[in-house]
Amino acid sequence: MKFTERLLEHVRPIWHENHRHPFVQGIGSGTLDKEKFRFYMIQDYLYLIEYAKVFAIGVLKARDLSTMGKFAKLLDSTINEEMSLHRQYAARFGISHEELETAKPSPTTLAYTHYMLHVSQNGTLAETVAAVLPCAWSYWEIGKALNTIEGASEHEFYGEWIQMYASEEFGTLAKWCIDLMDELAEGKSETELHDLEEIFLNTTRFEYMFWDMAFNEAMWPIDE
Ligand SMILES: Cc1ncc(CN)c(N)n1
């Protein structure tokens, strides 16, 4: 069994809940309240700024030029392709780039990005990949699943979101992360594999929390 198959086996119930989450289901049916999506899109923009930095750490920790180049490509495509989708949605909501970049992160966005950055700054390359893998992989799976719903990818508002995450380009990068995880897991001890599993589980949990945070538009319980 490949290591990534073992990882997936471990978190399958959470991935199932991600697919069933009303936020994800609402994108698929096209009925998601646009205010909730607006909240998500701003928080996701802030999330992606920090997520892109993890790929920069990947460049730093890579042992060969090919891996460095792939991390650089992931960084570039996050900032210039994935985040351009968010900029387009922001324009539709009448939100400026400045407003996007200076928005305040929610507690979940802060906790998730800080955890990823902590693991990648302090851990090995394998640990860095384990931290970002659920992000790339689970979005690709969700994109593909929503893309099978008739008419969903042509929806006037949510269609582009589905097209982005179901796309071959996004899938190729997610697949590269999966293959790299398997490669890096080779020859590791059971203790090291268990540690990687724990990191993968934690960011998988954060993925679920992010959908929930967006659906509930959850900021700090007490405003300043
Ligand atoms: C929270 C989250 N996780 C993952 C992705 C996919 N890069 C995203 N856009 N946002």
The ligand as an SDF file (V2000), in Angstrom:
LIG
                    3D

 10 10  0  0  0  0  0  0  0  0999 V2000
   -8.5450   26.4480    3.0340 C   0  0  0  0  0  0  0  0  0  0  0  0
   -8.0700   26.0330    1.6700 C   0  0  0  0  0  0  0  0  0  0  0  0
   -7.4830   24.8030    1.5300 N   0  0  0  0  0  0  0  0  0  0  0  0
   -7.0080   24.4540    0.2990 C   0  0  0  0  0  0  0  0  0  0  0  0
   -7.1350   25.2770   -0.7890 C   0  0  0  0  0  0  0  0  0  0  0  0
   -6.6540   24.8220   -2.1420 C   0  0  0  0  0  0  0  0  0  0  0  0
   -5.4300   25.4320   -2.4640 N   0  0  0  0  0  0  0  0  0  0  0  0
   -7.7360   26.5080   -0.5990 C   0  0  0  0  0  0  0  0  0  0  0  0
   -7.9130   27.3720   -1.6090 N   0  0  0  0  0  0  0  0  0  0  0  0
   -8.2200   26.8880    0.6380 N   0  0  0  0  0  0  0  0  0  0  0  0
  1  2  1  0
  2  3  1  0
  2 10  2  0
  3  4  2  0
  4  5  1  0
  5  6  1  0
  5  8  2  0
  6  7  1  0
  8  9  1  0
  8 10  1  0
M  END
$$$$
